[in-house]
């Protein structure tokens, strides 16, 4: 039976790769050498050509990096690489808790080494070529080291807890593991901005008093208690712009990228606040968190059922059941279900974005929303005409053209 499971694992891995590359190829079919009529009011011919060149550069780069990653993983699966690694780790410790930790630490470290040249090339060649990169080599490597350490530290805490729960709780494993991941997700949602972000960026209170006054005035008008507005120094890494909203019970903060402030007018920036406020008022953040929690619960329940089938672990070339190898095999076997959840997540997210735009348009000037979306799209060289299938699978936000069309209907 384990040989059948092994072949299923291989075919599922290949299926996921083929699906991804097929969607990517379909997306290229919507590219055009000439400026499409529906984009003429957003892009001029030169800017559109630049955006297409950016898409093509990303597509070629993504294809090469995906191929390297795909064939590396495929060779590891076909030749029992995970089993040999686990056997190697077993020489250093007999602890049932430490072995999975060492095992996954090595995997994360090797993945980082494999992806590092591609990440470096993307940042300092592609992003540099199109004027987006502002990072230095020193900052790039510091970010890589920090990210690796954070992955290992948080991975250590979560994996050791889950492994201990598996060894100690039996039939209640999936419930306790679900509770651990849920707690961690809520914790990160509440404290990410105050704990993780400062490790990479400085967040300072907004000093532009005209902008601050406009934002606070709007927040008061819509009965929204805003505790502070911060600016993050994103310009030291990239010229791309963004903003996000974070909260911890009564404490709410808006974080604006400094690049966003330089790109948009005061009225356009107030739209960003209006959009984010509606996400909060409609409890979109809680809604998406609840979706994630339910998804995690289902995943752990199915994993608990999979733990009753030792052949799943044997499919990784193991001659005895191993929690770590069980987890690797299950992660691939879970692919069809994870794709379904991914699609549902994107559908729900796009619906929420439409709702937030509608609220901001009705309570503020929809013209300012449109101007902000157009500026951000143009400055980021966004692809405004993705293939429908690619959009359906990969876009968590509606396309800018669809958002603009929805805003046009507000006052009609």
C-alpha positions as CSV (number, residue, x, y, z in Angstrom):
1,X,0.0,0.0,0.0
2,X,2.8,2.4,0.8
3,X,4.1,2.2,-2.8
4,X,0.6,3.3,-4.0
5,X,0.7,6.3,-1.6
6,X,4.2,7.1,-2.8
7,X,3.0,7.4,-6.4
8,X,0.0,9.4,-5.3
9,X,2.3,11.8,-3.6
10,X,4.5,12.1,-6.7
11,X,1.5,12.7,-9.0
12,X,-0.1,15.3,-6.7
13,X,3.2,17.2,-6.5
14,X,3.5,17.1,-10.3
15,X,-0.2,18.1,-10.6
16,X,0.3,21.2,-8.4
17,X,3.3,22.3,-10.5
18,X,1.5,21.7,-13.8
19,X,-1.6,23.6,-12.6
20,X,0.5,26.5,-11.5
21,X,2.5,26.7,-14.7
22,X,-0.6,26.3,-16.9
23,X,-2.3,29.2,-15.2
24,X,0.9,31.2,-15.6
25,X,1.0,30.4,-19.3
26,X,-2.6,31.4,-19.7
27,X,-1.9,34.7,-18.1
28,X,0.7,35.4,-20.8
29,X,-2.0,35.1,-23.5
30,X,-3.6,38.3,-22.2
31,X,-0.4,40.3,-22.8
32,X,-0.4,42.8,-25.7
33,X,2.3,44.7,-27.5
34,X,-0.1,47.6,-28.1
35,X,-1.9,49.6,-25.4
36,X,-5.4,48.2,-25.0
37,X,-8.2,50.8,-25.4
38,X,-9.6,50.1,-21.9
39,X,-6.2,51.0,-20.3
40,X,-5.6,54.2,-22.3
41,X,-6.8,56.4,-19.5
42,X,-4.5,54.7,-17.0
43,X,-1.3,54.0,-18.9
44,X,0.3,55.8,-21.8
45,X,2.0,53.7,-24.4
46,X,5.5,54.0,-22.9
47,X,4.3,53.1,-19.3
48,X,2.2,50.2,-20.6
49,X,5.2,48.8,-22.5
50,X,7.2,49.1,-19.4
51,X,4.6,47.2,-17.4
52,X,4.5,44.5,-20.0
53,X,8.3,44.2,-19.9
54,X,8.1,43.9,-16.1
55,X,5.5,41.1,-16.4
56,X,7.6,39.2,-18.9
57,X,10.7,39.6,-16.8
58,X,8.9,38.3,-13.7
59,X,7.3,35.4,-15.7
60,X,10.7,34.2,-17.1
61,X,12.3,34.5,-13.7
62,X,9.4,32.7,-12.0
63,X,9.5,29.9,-14.5
64,X,13.2,29.3,-14.0
65,X,13.0,29.4,-10.2
66,X,9.9,27.2,-10.1
67,X,11.7,24.6,-12.4
68,X,14.7,24.5,-10.1
69,X,12.6,24.2,-7.0
70,X,10.3,21.6,-8.7
71,X,13.0,19.3,-9.9
72,X,15.0,19.6,-6.7
73,X,12.0,18.5,-4.7
74,X,11.1,15.8,-7.2
75,X,14.5,14.3,-6.9
76,X,14.4,14.4,-3.1
77,X,11.0,12.5,-3.2
78,X,12.1,10.0,-5.8
79,X,15.4,9.1,-4.1
80,X,14.2,9.1,-0.5
81,X,16.0,12.3,0.5
82,X,13.7,13.0,3.4
83,X,14.3,9.6,4.9
84,X,18.1,9.9,4.5
85,X,17.9,13.3,6.2
86,X,15.8,11.9,9.1
87,X,18.1,9.0,9.5
88,X,21.1,11.5,9.6
89,X,19.4,13.5,12.3
90,X,18.7,10.3,14.3
91,X,22.5,9.9,14.7
92,X,22.5,13.1,16.9
93,X,19.5,12.5,19.1
94,X,17.1,9.8,20.1
95,X,14.5,12.4,21.4
96,X,11.2,12.1,19.7
97,X,10.7,15.8,20.1
98,X,14.2,17.0,19.0
99,X,14.4,14.8,15.9
100,X,11.5,16.6,14.0
101,X,12.9,20.0,15.1
102,X,16.4,19.3,13.7
103,X,14.8,17.7,10.7
104,X,12.7,20.7,9.8
105,X,15.4,23.2,10.7
106,X,17.8,21.6,8.2
107,X,15.0,21.7,5.6
108,X,14.3,25.4,6.2
109,X,18.0,26.2,6.1
110,X,18.5,24.3,2.8
111,X,15.4,26.0,1.3
112,X,16.8,29.4,2.2
113,X,20.1,28.6,0.6
114,X,18.4,27.3,-2.5
115,X,16.2,30.4,-2.9
116,X,18.8,33.0,-1.9
117,X,20.4,33.4,-5.3
118,X,17.0,33.7,-6.9
119,X,15.8,36.3,-4.3
120,X,19.1,38.2,-4.8
121,X,18.7,38.2,-8.6
122,X,15.1,39.3,-8.4
123,X,15.9,42.2,-6.0
124,X,19.1,43.5,-7.5
125,X,18.5,42.8,-11.2
126,X,14.8,42.7,-12.0
127,X,13.5,45.1,-9.3
128,X,16.6,47.3,-9.9
129,X,16.0,47.4,-13.6
130,X,12.5,48.7,-13.3
131,X,13.3,51.2,-10.6
132,X,11.7,49.5,-7.6
133,X,14.7,48.3,-5.5
134,X,16.0,50.7,-2.9
135,X,17.6,48.0,-0.7
136,X,21.4,47.7,-0.1
137,X,23.2,44.3,-0.2
138,X,23.8,44.6,3.5
139,X,20.1,45.2,4.3
140,X,19.2,42.3,2.0
141,X,21.4,39.8,3.8
142,X,20.3,41.1,7.2
143,X,16.7,40.6,6.3
144,X,17.4,37.1,5.1
145,X,19.2,36.2,8.3
146,X,16.5,37.7,10.5
147,X,13.7,35.9,8.5
148,X,15.6,32.6,8.8
149,X,16.1,33.0,12.6
150,X,12.4,34.0,13.1
151,X,11.3,30.9,11.1
152,X,13.5,28.7,13.1
153,X,12.5,30.2,16.5
154,X,8.8,30.2,15.9
155,X,9.1,26.8,14.1
156,X,10.9,25.4,17.2
157,X,8.2,26.6,19.5
158,X,5.2,25.4,17.4
159,X,6.7,22.1,16.2
160,X,8.0,21.1,19.6
161,X,4.5,21.8,21.1
162,X,2.7,19.8,18.4
163,X,5.2,16.9,18.6
164,X,4.8,16.8,22.4
165,X,1.0,16.9,22.0
166,X,1.2,14.0,19.5
167,X,3.2,11.9,21.9
168,X,1.1,12.7,24.9
169,X,-2.5,13.1,24.0
170,X,-3.5,10.4,21.6
171,X,-7.0,10.9,20.2
172,X,-7.1,14.5,21.3
173,X,-4.0,15.4,19.3
174,X,-5.9,17.3,16.6
175,X,-7.9,19.4,19.1
176,X,-4.9,20.5,21.2
177,X,-2.8,21.2,18.0
178,X,-5.7,23.2,16.6
179,X,-5.8,25.2,19.8
180,X,-2.1,25.9,19.7
181,X,-2.1,27.1,16.1
182,X,-5.2,29.2,16.7
183,X,-3.6,30.9,19.7
184,X,-0.5,31.6,17.7
185,X,-2.5,33.1,14.8
186,X,-4.5,35.4,17.1
187,X,-1.3,36.4,18.9
188,X,0.5,37.3,15.6
189,X,-2.6,39.2,14.3
190,X,-2.6,41.3,17.5
191,X,1.2,41.8,18.0
192,X,2.7,41.5,14.6
193,X,3.0,45.3,14.1
194,X,4.5,45.9,17.5
195,X,6.8,42.9,17.7
196,X,7.8,41.6,14.3
197,X,7.7,44.8,12.1
198,X,10.2,46.7,14.4
199,X,12.8,44.0,13.7
200,X,12.8,45.1,10.1
201,X,11.5,48.6,9.9
202,X,11.1,51.8,11.9
203,X,7.5,52.9,12.7
204,X,7.2,56.5,13.7
205,X,4.1,58.6,14.5
206,X,2.9,60.6,11.5
207,X,4.4,64.1,11.6
208,X,2.5,65.6,8.6
209,X,-0.1,67.6,10.6
210,X,-2.3,68.4,7.6
211,X,-2.6,64.7,6.7
212,X,-2.9,63.7,10.4
213,X,-5.7,66.3,10.9
214,X,-7.6,65.1,7.8
215,X,-7.4,61.5,8.8
216,X,-8.4,62.1,12.4
217,X,-11.3,64.3,11.2
218,X,-12.6,61.6,9.0
219,X,-12.2,58.9,11.7
220,X,-14.2,61.1,14.1
221,X,-16.9,61.7,11.5
222,X,-17.5,58.0,11.0
223,X,-17.3,57.2,14.7
224,X,-14.0,55.4,14.6
225,X,-11.6,55.7,17.5
226,X,-8.1,55.8,16.1
227,X,-5.3,55.6,18.6
228,X,-2.4,56.4,16.3
229,X,-1.1,56.8,12.8
230,X,2.3,55.5,12.0
231,X,4.7,55.8,9.1
232,X,6.9,52.9,8.1
233,X,10.3,53.5,6.4
234,X,9.6,51.2,3.5
235,X,11.5,53.4,1.0
236,X,14.8,51.9,2.3
237,X,13.7,48.7,0.5
238,X,11.4,49.5,-2.3
239,X,9.6,52.3,-4.1
240,X,6.3,50.3,-4.1
241,X,3.6,51.6,-1.8
242,X,1.1,50.1,0.6
243,X,-0.7,50.5,4.0
244,X,-2.2,48.2,6.6
245,X,-4.4,48.4,9.7
246,X,-3.7,46.6,13.0
247,X,-5.5,46.4,16.2
248,X,-5.3,45.0,19.7
249,X,-8.7,45.1,21.3
250,X,-9.4,48.9,21.9
251,X,-6.0,49.9,20.4
252,X,-6.2,50.6,16.7
253,X,-3.5,51.9,14.4
254,X,-3.0,52.7,10.7
255,X,0.4,52.1,9.3
256,X,1.2,54.0,6.1
257,X,4.3,53.3,4.0
258,X,6.3,56.4,3.5
259,X,6.3,55.6,-0.2
260,X,2.5,55.8,-0.2
261,X,2.6,59.3,1.4
262,X,4.9,60.5,-1.3
263,X,2.7,59.0,-4.1
264,X,-0.8,60.1,-3.0
265,X,-2.5,63.4,-2.1
266,X,-4.0,64.0,1.3
267,X,-7.5,63.2,0.1
268,X,-6.3,60.0,-1.6
269,X,-4.6,58.9,1.6
270,X,-7.8,59.5,3.6
271,X,-9.4,57.0,1.2
272,X,-6.9,54.4,2.3
273,X,-8.1,55.0,5.9
274,X,-11.8,54.8,4.9
275,X,-11.2,51.5,3.1
276,X,-9.4,50.1,6.1
277,X,-12.0,51.3,8.5
278,X,-14.7,49.4,6.7
279,X,-12.7,46.2,6.9
280,X,-12.7,46.8,10.7
281,X,-16.4,47.8,11.0
282,X,-17.6,44.8,8.9
283,X,-15.3,42.6,11.0
284,X,-13.5,41.4,7.8
285,X,-10.3,40.7,9.7
286,X,-12.2,38.6,12.3
287,X,-14.0,36.9,9.4
288,X,-10.8,35.9,7.6
289,X,-9.3,34.8,10.9
290,X,-12.3,32.6,11.6
291,X,-12.0,31.1,8.1
292,X,-8.3,30.4,8.7
293,X,-9.1,28.8,12.1
294,X,-11.8,26.5,10.6
295,X,-9.4,25.5,7.8
296,X,-6.7,24.7,10.3
297,X,-9.1,22.6,12.4
298,X,-10.2,20.6,9.3
299,X,-6.5,20.1,8.3
300,X,-5.5,18.8,11.8
301,X,-8.5,16.5,11.9
302,X,-7.6,15.0,8.6
303,X,-3.9,14.8,9.7
304,X,-5.1,13.0,12.8
305,X,-6.9,10.4,10.6
306,X,-3.8,10.1,8.4
307,X,-1.7,9.3,11.5
308,X,-3.7,6.1,11.8
309,X,-2.2,5.0,8.5
310,X,1.5,4.2,9.0
311,X,1.9,3.5,5.3
312,X,1.8,7.2,4.7
313,X,5.0,7.5,6.7
314,X,6.5,4.5,4.9
315,X,5.9,6.2,1.6
316,X,8.8,8.5,2.4
317,X,11.1,5.4,2.3
318,X,10.9,4.9,6.0
319,X,11.0,1.4,7.5
320,X,9.1,2.6,10.6
321,X,6.5,5.2,11.4
322,X,7.9,8.7,11.9
323,X,5.9,11.8,12.9
324,X,8.2,14.1,10.8
325,X,7.9,12.0,7.7
326,X,4.2,11.6,8.2
327,X,3.9,15.4,8.2
328,X,5.9,15.8,5.0
329,X,3.9,13.2,3.1
330,X,0.6,14.5,4.4
331,X,1.4,18.1,3.4
332,X,1.6,16.9,-0.3
333,X,-1.4,14.6,0.0
334,X,-3.4,17.5,1.4
335,X,-2.9,19.5,-1.8
336,X,-6.4,19.1,-3.4
337,X,-8.1,20.3,-0.2
338,X,-5.6,23.2,0.3
339,X,-6.4,24.3,-3.3
340,X,-10.1,24.4,-2.5
341,X,-9.5,26.4,0.6
342,X,-7.2,28.8,-1.2
343,X,-9.9,29.4,-3.8
344,X,-12.6,30.0,-1.2
345,X,-10.2,32.4,0.7
346,X,-9.6,34.5,-2.4
347,X,-13.3,34.6,-3.2
348,X,-14.1,35.9,0.3
349,X,-11.3,38.3,0.2
350,X,-12.3,39.8,-3.1
351,X,-15.9,40.2,-1.8
352,X,-14.6,42.1,1.3
353,X,-12.5,44.4,-0.9
354,X,-15.5,45.4,-3.0
355,X,-17.4,46.1,0.2
356,X,-14.6,48.2,1.7
357,X,-14.3,50.2,-1.6
358,X,-18.1,50.8,-1.7
359,X,-18.1,52.1,1.9
360,X,-15.1,54.4,1.2
361,X,-16.8,55.6,-2.0
362,X,-20.1,56.4,-0.3
363,X,-18.6,58.1,2.8
364,X,-15.8,59.9,0.9
365,X,-15.2,61.0,-2.6
366,X,-15.1,58.0,-5.0
367,X,-13.1,60.1,-7.4
368,X,-10.2,60.1,-4.9
369,X,-10.5,56.4,-4.6
370,X,-10.2,56.0,-8.4
371,X,-7.2,58.4,-8.5
372,X,-5.4,56.5,-5.8
373,X,-6.0,53.1,-7.4
374,X,-4.8,54.4,-10.8
375,X,-1.7,56.0,-9.3
376,X,-0.7,52.9,-7.4
377,X,-1.3,50.7,-10.4
378,X,0.7,52.9,-12.6
379,X,3.6,53.4,-10.2
380,X,3.8,49.6,-9.4
381,X,3.5,48.7,-13.1
382,X,0.6,46.4,-12.3
383,X,-0.8,44.0,-14.8
384,X,-4.4,45.2,-15.2
385,X,-5.6,42.5,-17.6
386,X,-4.8,39.1,-16.1
387,X,-6.3,36.0,-17.6
388,X,-9.7,35.2,-15.8
389,X,-8.5,31.7,-14.7
390,X,-5.2,33.2,-13.3
391,X,-7.1,35.9,-11.6
392,X,-9.6,33.4,-10.1
393,X,-6.9,31.2,-8.6
394,X,-4.3,33.8,-7.5
395,X,-5.9,37.3,-6.9
396,X,-7.0,38.1,-3.3
397,X,-8.1,41.5,-4.6
398,X,-10.3,42.3,-7.6
399,X,-8.4,43.7,-10.5
400,X,-8.1,47.5,-10.6
401,X,-10.4,47.8,-13.7
402,X,-13.1,45.9,-11.8
403,X,-12.7,48.1,-8.7
404,X,-12.9,51.2,-10.8
405,X,-16.0,50.0,-12.6
406,X,-17.6,49.2,-9.2
407,X,-16.8,52.7,-8.0
408,X,-18.4,54.2,-11.1
409,X,-21.7,52.6,-10.1
410,X,-21.8,54.2,-6.6
411,X,-23.4,57.5,-7.7
412,X,-25.6,56.1,-10.4
